[in-house]
């Protein structure tokens, strides 16, 4: 179980990621993206990538969900434990969303991109510290899950709440270094700078 837990930690921290709603509510379009659906799908994709890229499991299957299920095979209990842990990551993301919905450092609003980037980096360092110094008991696992949920919520908000994808920055490539250990070298508009050419901001004044 500890190995599977570490696999999930690696997966969610290396996976690609007004925001999204935390969950699908009554009357919502079931096909819409939410923090919950993005996290669960991201864990599935990254777990499949980890299994194949590390050489743990060799297969011609390309569908992540099917691949992971194939890996567990007849180990029903193991697969259910994996699904439960993936659900815990999704719930951690939703908890962070609900707790910090109005904090721009978490939602990456109001041009708080640099601050959000720093927050993800510092949280990732906290996760690494826990994994390197603490035994993987239930307490440390739960703490790591909460911190991973924090990172994922902010990263998802960055790609949802900013226009950096549309800008195609960094040599016409999407900006992929957000929250990583790579130096943050992009220019960010100051809070008082008008960033919309045809918006009427008179209402906000």
Buried (B, 14 or more C-beta within 10 A) or exposed (E): EEEBBBBBBBBBBEBEBEBBBBBBEEEEEEEEBBBBBBBBBBBBBBBBBBBBEEEEBEEEBEEBBEBBBBBBEEEEEBBEBBBEBBBBBBBBBBBBBEEBEEBBBBBBBEBBBEBBBBBBBEBBEBBEEBBEEEEBEEEBBEBBBBBBBBBBBBBBBBBBBBEBEEEEBEEEEBBEEBBBEEEBEBEBEEEEEEEEEEEEEEEEE
